[in-house]
């Protein structure tokens, strides 16, 4: 079983800026593909805000997915080429499912998608840039809908029990100096900071959370991450009992990184975690 990383690195905080949500006048939308003629791709505007991103390697106790909404773990893999999407699905998905089950106690885990990011290879199909806007991957509405989409025949029963969606992010080369991933302590986020942003696909409509700036937000990252390390981010939790539910995150620029730092390469998988514990009837549609 993988354990929380205890790599000894001198903690190093970074003063930078993060792209938060700008003015909001209408319901937000973003096309996840080329928008129809005459339609803008998005009406989301961003505004850079100054922040200090603290090095979470210096935190004691170490962060957990249920308290802060994120955690660092070690993860070994047999994948030889993360740019081979078939190999990722056949080898890495089961590895991630076992890891998430071991670490959280989930009775069942379904990894359902992945994204490879590399600014130097975005001309290749399926490769994306690091995401440099503060966001969270799911909302109180789109989390349950994702479960319905993935497991329609079982959804009615599964929605009676607790479930969560966790993003497992890891670098493909290290140490990560270019575009590290920042995460916001879920306890420092208020419901009013989160704004639904409709994600429009050719065949469906999803929803993520854009994030308004708040001076109370506490930002962290893990400095100089290596490929054997992985960062867990809780994007949704049906439990509304004080455990972290939504974890805002964003890539950021480290102004002290060497100018010749290699472009960040990373992979993120998202897993649906199913638990045996039941939840109150009034939480079924949360």
Phi, psi and omega in degrees: 000136179287148181238163179300135184293138175237030181303133182272106177228138178296116182303142183217110178281155183231128172266122186206198173227151177236146182272100177269171177295135177271223181293142178235110180246336182222166174305135185280147175212153175214128174281131178273006177216182180298123185291154179299155179306134179085359180247131175292154180294328180202158171248014178280129173247147183243150178225119179295137179229140181286137178215160167251123178261113185276146179282113183289350177294342180267002183280140175216114006287162179290149183296153176231157182291334180273341181261293179275339182098002180209159179201150177257134180225167170261140181217116173275153181215152175260003180290130179263333183217103181286352175272357173267100188295328177294318179296321178299314182293320186280329185250311188284322180305309179298325177298316180293321179298318179294316181299311183295323178294315180297319186281332186250344185081010178300139180283340180204140178228133177237106173281127190240348174198171177208157177225131172257132181240133178197109183299337183274353185228031182288351175284350179272144180299131176085000180257132184237164173284158169301141182276117188250032173235139180294126183200170167228148193285339183219161177242179178296339178266317187282339176298304176299325180294326178296320177298315180299320181293321185281321186228063187300322183290335183255356192302315184304317179285317183296327180291349175280348183243162178294142172213160182215161174237124182238134175266125178252111188248132177216147175284151176265344173212158183210172000285151179282115176242328180269129176051055175296164182263123176263145180229143182259130176305118185301334181288343181266001181259133175259157179304327180290347178281343189256128183236125180298138177232108182294131176254115186260119178251164179302327186242001180197173180231122178250190180202130174242181178246122164277162189229129174278148179292142175212126181299340182282347182299136177247117186255143181220161169208168174249113187294146171051047180297145180248162185299339179274003177254149177222147181248124177266132177235123177275114182268340180198143172215128180288339178288129180241059187236020181106344174288153178303137179245319185228131181238103178292148181204164180190146166292154178214163179267125173267106185294347180265357180293144177303140182297339180262019179300139179295141177305137181296133173241129183209163173228141174232135174244151176241133183237139173268120183253125181250133182242157181280337183296136179276165179231159182303151181300327181284357178259001185295327184251017181287000000 
